[in-house]
């Protein structure tokens, strides 16, 4: 499953791919999400002449998806689904998990049942405060910065959260998107904590 950044109050989509190496008659899964923050959840199967998609929403936190092969067809390879949702206005900034559970299916022909493997996704909702996500790279560290479009923030760092003297790394502009990749290398040894401020 993919990820999506969006401003609080906006609508968004996340790509979701179902794949099977064996011919399947159907595939089912449950996607759980924070229904108090993401609303009007739905799903759409993208241009598949071999399948149909049924979506159930037993509660605001759950999407139950069933992809079924049409008559004379089987599900083998990739089935692409788009998850759609709205986000609650005036909520705080947060990384919201999209969790995949209960991934099962029925083979179209006899044989071993394929192993199920699911990858969760997330929605990054940007409220009043920007967010920073740190991850390692071959050349040190990189940051994913999330903030308001066309806004400039100060990127600051600290090596001790008990200290109040945050140091300025530089100014970054979000330009026309809510997300920006920023390399920070290894000039400061870990542990390093980062934040964005207006």
ABEGO torsion letter per residue (X at the ends): XBBBBBBBGBBBBBBBBBBBABBBABBBBBBBBBAAABBGBBBBBBGBAABBBBBBBABAABBBBBBBBBBGBBBBEBBBBBBBBBBBBGBBBBBBBBBBBGBBBBBABBEBBBBBBBBBBBBBBBBABBBBBBBBBAAEBBBBBBBBBGBBBBBBBBABAABABBBBAEBBBAEABABBBBBAEAABBOBBBBBBBX
